[in-house]
Amino acid sequence: PTLRVPHPATWYRRFVLDPLVEIAADVVHPVKQKTIAELRNRLLPRPLTIAVPGFDTTFLDEIRERFDPGSIATASPESATFVFGLGGHAGPADEQRVSYVDLAHLADDSERQRESVIDVLTAALG
C-alpha cells in the first residue's frame, strides 16, 4: 500500500536515470513533467547548482568541503538545479518544479535535514 511508482526520488538519482535513459529516454515523468533524458541531462553540468534558503552559511561550507572542488556551487532559487526547501515552498517552487526538494517533513530535525541534502547531492552527482 505504500509503494509509489515512480519512486519519489527517481528524478535526481543518477544510478536510476543513467540506465533508464538508455531504454526509456522519451518517457515523461508523471510528476515532474520532463522526459527521463531531460531529468538526467540537467544533472550532468558541473558545478551542480544549489540553493539552500533557511540553512546557515556554515552548512554551505560543509557541503563544499564534502564534495570535490568545482562540483557544487550556490545559485538563486530561480536558477538552481536543486532548491532545498524547509517549509513547503521556496518562492515559486512547488512539487512539479523540477528543482524543488521539500524537506518540510523534517522540520523538527535539523541534522536529518542536513543529511538529506547530502544524500540528494550524492545521488545526483553520480
C-alpha contacts under 8 A as a table, 3 or more apart, distances in Angstrom:
res1	aa1	res2	aa2	distance
3	L	7	H	7.91
4	R	7	H	5.35
4	R	8	P	7.02
5	V	8	P	7.59
6	P	10	T	6.67
6	P	29	H	7.97
7	H	10	T	5.43
8	P	11	W	7.38
9	A	12	Y	6.05
9	A	13	R	6.53
10	T	13	R	5.44
10	T	16	V	6.44
10	T	17	L	7.13
11	W	17	L	7.31
11	W	29	H	7.84
11	W	32	K	7.75
11	W	36	I	7.80
11	W	39	L	6.06
11	W	40	R	7.63
12	Y	17	L	7.62
12	Y	39	L	7.21
12	Y	40	R	7.41
12	Y	43	L	7.52
12	Y	120	V	7.22
12	Y	123	A	6.82
12	Y	124	A	5.25
13	R	16	V	5.44
13	R	17	L	6.13
13	R	120	V	7.68
13	R	123	A	4.91
13	R	124	A	5.19
13	R	126	G	7.42
14	R	17	L	4.85
14	R	18	D	5.51
14	R	40	R	6.83
14	R	43	L	7.84
14	R	123	A	6.03
14	R	124	A	5.43
14	R	125	L	6.98
14	R	126	G	5.09
15	F	18	D	5.85
15	F	19	P	7.17
15	F	123	A	7.26
15	F	126	G	6.45
16	V	19	P	6.17
16	V	20	L	6.16
17	L	20	L	4.91
17	L	21	V	5.83
17	L	36	I	6.74
17	L	37	A	7.83
17	L	39	L	7.66
17	L	40	R	5.70
18	D	21	V	5.53
18	D	22	E	7.08
18	D	40	R	6.80
19	P	22	E	5.35
19	P	23	I	7.11
20	L	23	I	5.43
20	L	24	A	5.67
20	L	25	A	6.77
20	L	36	I	7.24
21	V	24	A	5.23
21	V	25	A	4.12
21	V	26	D	7.87
21	V	36	I	5.88
21	V	37	A	5.53
21	V	40	R	7.53
22	E	25	A	6.19
24	A	27	V	5.51
24	A	36	I	6.94
25	A	35	T	6.47
25	A	36	I	5.01
25	A	37	A	4.75
26	D	35	T	5.27
26	D	36	I	6.19
26	D	37	A	6.55
27	V	35	T	5.26
27	V	36	I	5.89
28	V	33	Q	5.78
28	V	34	K	5.24
28	V	35	T	4.10
28	V	36	I	6.23
29	H	32	K	5.53
29	H	33	Q	5.18
29	H	34	K	5.57
29	H	35	T	5.90
29	H	36	I	6.58
30	P	33	Q	5.60
31	V	95	E	7.58
31	V	96	Q	5.75
32	K	95	E	7.53
32	K	96	Q	4.73
32	K	97	R	6.46
32	K	98	V	5.59
33	Q	96	Q	7.18
34	K	38	E	5.98
34	K	39	L	6.36
34	K	98	V	7.95
35	T	38	E	5.08
35	T	39	L	6.28
36	I	39	L	5.14
36	I	40	R	6.20
37	A	40	R	5.18
37	A	41	N	5.88
38	E	41	N	5.12
38	E	42	R	6.22
39	L	42	R	5.64
39	L	43	L	7.09
39	L	98	V	7.97
40	R	43	L	5.46
40	R	44	L	7.00
41	N	44	L	5.34
41	N	45	P	7.82
42	R	45	P	6.77
42	R	81	T	7.27
43	L	48	L	6.91
43	L	81	T	7.52
43	L	124	A	6.34
43	L	125	L	7.03
44	L	48	L	7.81
44	L	125	L	7.83
45	P	48	L	6.31
46	R	49	T	7.89
46	R	70	G	6.87
46	R	71	S	5.45
46	R	72	I	7.10
47	P	70	G	5.42
47	P	71	S	4.31
47	P	72	I	4.70
47	P	73	A	5.72
48	L	71	S	5.85
48	L	72	I	4.74
48	L	73	A	6.15
48	L	81	T	6.45
48	L	125	L	7.83
49	T	72	I	5.78
49	T	73	A	4.83
49	T	74	T	5.32
49	T	75	A	5.76
49	T	79	S	7.94
49	T	80	A	4.91
49	T	81	T	5.10
49	T	82	F	6.56
50	I	72	I	7.18
50	I	73	A	6.25
50	I	74	T	4.86
50	I	75	A	5.70
50	I	76	S	7.79
50	I	77	P	7.63
50	I	80	A	4.97
50	I	81	T	5.78
50	I	82	F	4.77
50	I	83	V	5.85
50	I	84	F	7.71
51	A	74	T	5.67
51	A	75	A	5.56
51	A	76	S	5.95
51	A	77	P	5.37
51	A	80	A	5.98
51	A	82	F	6.29
51	A	83	V	4.73
51	A	84	F	6.30
52	V	55	F	5.78
52	V	60	L	8.00
52	V	83	V	6.04
52	V	84	F	5.10
52	V	85	G	6.85
53	P	83	V	7.80
53	P	84	F	6.99
53	P	85	G	6.60
53	P	86	L	7.69
53	P	90	A	7.43
54	G	85	G	7.56
54	G	86	L	6.66
55	F	59	F	6.61
55	F	60	L	7.90
56	D	59	F	5.67
56	D	60	L	7.20
57	T	60	L	5.09
57	T	61	D	6.52
58	T	61	D	5.04
58	T	62	E	6.26
59	F	62	E	4.86
59	F	63	I	6.20
59	F	114	R	7.78
60	L	63	I	5.07
60	L	64	R	6.27
61	D	64	R	5.12
61	D	65	E	6.21
62	E	65	E	5.16
62	E	66	R	6.16
63	I	66	R	5.14
63	I	67	F	6.57
63	I	118	I	7.24
64	R	67	F	5.69
64	R	68	D	7.57
64	R	69	P	7.09
64	R	72	I	6.64
64	R	73	A	7.89
65	E	68	D	7.51
65	E	69	P	7.81
67	F	71	S	6.66
67	F	72	I	7.32
68	D	71	S	5.58
68	D	72	I	7.89
69	P	72	I	7.36
70	G	73	A	7.20
71	S	125	L	7.95
74	T	80	A	7.40
75	A	79	S	6.32
75	A	80	A	5.24
76	S	79	S	5.53
76	S	80	A	5.90
77	P	80	A	5.35
77	P	82	F	7.83
77	P	83	V	5.76
77	P	90	A	7.37
77	P	91	G	7.62
78	E	92	P	7.81
80	A	83	V	6.30
80	A	99	S	6.96
81	T	99	S	5.32
82	F	99	S	4.42
82	F	100	Y	5.87
82	F	101	V	6.86
83	V	90	A	7.54
83	V	93	A	7.95
83	V	99	S	5.64
83	V	100	Y	4.84
83	V	101	V	5.97
84	F	100	Y	6.21
84	F	101	V	4.89
84	F	102	D	6.13
84	F	103	L	6.78
84	F	117	V	7.22
85	G	88	G	6.53
85	G	89	H	6.07
85	G	90	A	5.65
85	G	100	Y	7.08
85	G	101	V	6.12
85	G	102	D	4.99
85	G	103	L	5.69
85	G	104	A	6.92
86	L	89	H	7.60
86	L	90	A	7.97
86	L	102	D	6.44
86	L	103	L	5.03
86	L	104	A	4.75
86	L	106	L	7.89
86	L	107	A	6.55
87	G	90	A	7.53
87	G	102	D	7.30
87	G	103	L	6.99
87	G	104	A	4.68
87	G	107	A	7.37
88	G	94	D	7.83
88	G	102	D	6.22
88	G	103	L	7.68
88	G	104	A	5.75
89	H	92	P	7.16
89	H	93	A	5.59
89	H	94	D	5.95
89	H	102	D	7.37
90	A	93	A	5.38
90	A	94	D	7.81
93	A	96	Q	7.99
93	A	97	R	5.73
93	A	99	S	7.73
93	A	100	Y	5.97
94	D	97	R	5.27
94	D	100	Y	6.37
95	E	98	V	7.56
95	E	100	Y	6.42
95	E	101	V	7.83
95	E	102	D	7.80
96	Q	100	Y	7.85
97	R	100	Y	5.84
102	D	105	H	7.64
103	L	106	L	5.53
103	L	107	A	6.92
103	L	113	Q	6.46
103	L	116	S	7.94
104	A	107	A	5.01
106	L	109	D	5.40
106	L	110	S	7.24
106	L	112	R	6.69
106	L	113	Q	6.00
107	A	110	S	6.99
107	A	113	Q	7.65
109	D	112	R	5.48
109	D	113	Q	6.39
110	S	113	Q	4.93
110	S	114	R	6.26
111	E	114	R	5.19
111	E	115	E	6.22
112	R	115	E	4.89
112	R	116	S	5.95
113	Q	116	S	5.09
113	Q	117	V	6.36
114	R	117	V	5.22
114	R	118	I	6.36
115	E	118	I	5.11
115	E	119	D	6.06
116	S	119	D	4.96
116	S	120	V	6.13
117	V	120	V	5.24
117	V	121	L	6.23
118	I	121	L	5.20
118	I	122	T	6.03
119	D	122	T	5.10
119	D	123	A	6.20
120	V	123	A	5.20
120	V	124	A	6.06
121	L	124	A	4.99
121	L	125	L	6.00
122	T	125	L	5.39
122	T	126	G	6.60
123	A	126	G	5.49
